[in-house]
Amino acid sequence: MSSRVSELWSQWHYFNGRFFGGKLRPPRVIRITSARSYDGYIVYDPVRTHRPVGIYLSTHQSRAAMTGTLLHEMVHQYQREVLGLRELDHGPVFRGLAKHIEQRTKFIVRVNRLG
């Protein structure tokens, strides 16, 4: 496992405790890709819909932006796993939690130009 992936796992566990009450299920994998068409995304098991399969983050962004993207995907996890929402949008629930996190960290939990 690369040192960056290890760092992202550590961040995932820290943020899960700090902002999500430890309620999120760890994904099976966190992967870094070289894709330029997205900043990140989360995939769920189609059968066990509350089981995250993986979080995928692109290397085309800075380290700080990648952490912000990780937090972005974790907000989507919260929407699905804790709130039980099927549609993971960037509406008021997402924006409210993202703003809360941004005010308490140096990271921007942004919504990229594609979504």
N, C-alpha and C positions, 0 to 999 in steps of 0.2 A: 504494500500500500504506500502510495507516495506521501511525503510529509504534508503536502497541501490537503490531501484527502483526509489524513489523520487530524489535521487542524480543523477541517470542516466538521468532522464527526464530533470533536470536542466542543466546537461552537454549537452544533445542533443540540447536544445534551445540556449545555449551559443555558441556551436560550429557551429550551423546553421547560426547564425548571424556573427560570426567571420570569418569562412572559406567558407561559401556557400552563402553569401549575403542574408540570410533569405529566400532563394528560395525553400528549401525542405519542403515537406508537413509532418506534424507530423504523425507518425504511430498511429494506433488505440491503440496499446499496446507496451510496452517494458516489456519483461518477462525475468526472470532469471530462468534457468533450471539447473538440476544436470547432464545433459548429458555430457559424456566424449568423444563422437565421433566428436564433433565440438567445436570451440570456439564461433562462432556466425553465424547467418544468418538473412536475411531479406526476408519477404514474401510479395508479391503484390497481390492485388485483380485481379483475372483472367479476369474480365469484364472491370473494369476501371483500366487499366494497369499502370497508373501513381499514383494510390492510395496505399500507403504502409499499409499493414494490421498489421504487427508486426515486431519488432526486437527482436530476441531471443539470449540471451547471457548465456554462461555456467559458473557455479561457480567454475569449476576446475582450473581457472586461478586467478592470483592475482588481486587486485583492479585496479592497474595501467594497467595491461594487459587487463582487462575487458574494461577499458576506451579506450584503443587502439583498441580493437575489435569493440566497438561502433563507433569510428571514421572510421574504415575500412568499416563498413556497411553503414555509411553515405556517404563515397566516392562512393559506389555502388549506393546509392540513387541519388547522383549528376549525375552519368553516365546515369541513366534512366530518371530522372525527368527533368533535365536541358539540358543535351546533347541529350536526346532522343535515347540513345543506347538501343537496345534490348538484346544484349549479354553483361552481366556484368562480364567482364574478368579482369584479373590482368595485362593487357598490358601496353603500354606506357602512356596512359591517366591516368590510375589508379596509376601507379608508380610515375608519375610526381606530381600528387596532394598529394599522400601519403608522398612523400619526402618533399614537401612544408610544410605540416602540421607538420611532424616530426621535421623539422628545427625550428619551432616556438613554439613547446610544448615539454614537457618531455616524451610524449607518443610515442610508436612505433606502427605505422599503418602497422602491419605485414601481410604477406601472410603465413598462417600456412602450415604445411607439407601436409595437405590434399588438399590444393587448391590454 
